[in-house]
């Protein structure tokens, strides 16, 4: 999906925050931590991060699917939890 994002018009996180009426830290959180197992697609450009209108639309669509309980979103969230659990186990074993 990152290749697709590079072809789209970049929108700085600050512009997203201003338009949505939220703090810029919220947009960073959507990218880094995610919301309900869904992450905002973005990349670092210069001194800040950017996303795109299309990526925002995909983010809202996936959040809606997750809220409805669509299986694709549920599976993705479950996969993310499993990956995190496995990573913690691997770190614990490495110690």
C-alpha positions in Angstrom: 0.0 0.0 0.0 2.9 2.3 0.5 3.7 2.3 -3.2 0.1 3.4 -3.8 0.5 6.2 -1.2 3.6 7.6 -2.9 1.5 8.1 -6.0 -1.1 10.1 -4.2 -1.0 13.8 -3.4 0.6 14.3 0.1 -1.3 15.9 2.9 0.7 17.0 6.0 -0.5 15.7 9.4 -0.9 19.3 10.6 -3.3 20.0 7.7 -5.3 16.8 8.5 -5.5 17.9 12.2 -6.6 21.4 11.4 -9.3 20.2 9.0 -10.6 17.6 11.4 -10.5 19.9 14.3 -8.2 17.6 16.3 -4.7 17.8 17.8 -1.9 16.8 15.5 -0.8 14.2 18.1 -4.1 12.4 17.3 -3.1 12.0 13.7 0.3 10.7 14.8 -1.4 8.2 17.1 -3.6 6.9 14.2 -0.4 6.3 12.3 1.8 4.8 15.1 -0.7 3.1 17.3 -3.8 2.9 15.2 -7.4 3.0 16.2 -9.4 -0.2 16.7 -6.7 -2.2 15.0 -6.6 0.2 12.0 -3.6 2.3 11.1 -3.4 5.4 9.0 -1.1 5.0 6.0 1.6 7.7 6.0 5.3 8.2 5.6 8.0 10.7 6.6 8.6 13.5 4.2 11.2 16.2 5.1 10.7 17.2 8.7 7.2 15.8 9.1 4.8 13.1 8.2 2.3 13.1 5.4 -0.7 11.0 4.3 -3.2 11.5 1.5 -6.9 12.1 1.0 -7.2 8.6 -0.4 -5.4 7.1 2.6 -7.7 9.0 4.9 -10.7 7.6 3.0 -9.3 4.1 3.3 -8.7 4.7 7.0 -12.3 5.8 7.6 -13.6 2.9 5.5 -11.6 0.3 7.5 -12.7 1.9 10.8 -16.3 1.6 9.7 -15.8 -2.0 8.7 -14.2 -2.7 12.1 -17.1 -1.1 13.9 -19.6 -3.2 11.9 -17.6 -6.3 12.6 -16.7 -7.1 9.0 -14.5 -10.2 9.1 -11.6 -8.6 7.1 -11.1 -5.9 9.7 -11.6 -8.3 12.6 -9.0 -10.6 11.2 -6.5 -7.8 10.7 -6.9 -6.7 14.3 -6.5 -10.3 15.5 -3.4 -10.7 13.3 -1.9 -7.5 14.8 -2.5 -8.8 18.4 -1.0 -12.1 17.5 2.1 -10.5 16.0 2.5 -8.3 19.0 2.2 -11.3 21.3 4.7 -13.3 19.3 7.2 -10.3 19.3 6.9 -10.1 23.1 7.6 -13.8 23.4 10.6 -13.6 21.1 12.0 -10.7 23.1 11.5 -12.6 26.4 13.3 -15.6 25.0 16.2 -13.5 23.7 16.9 -12.3 27.2 
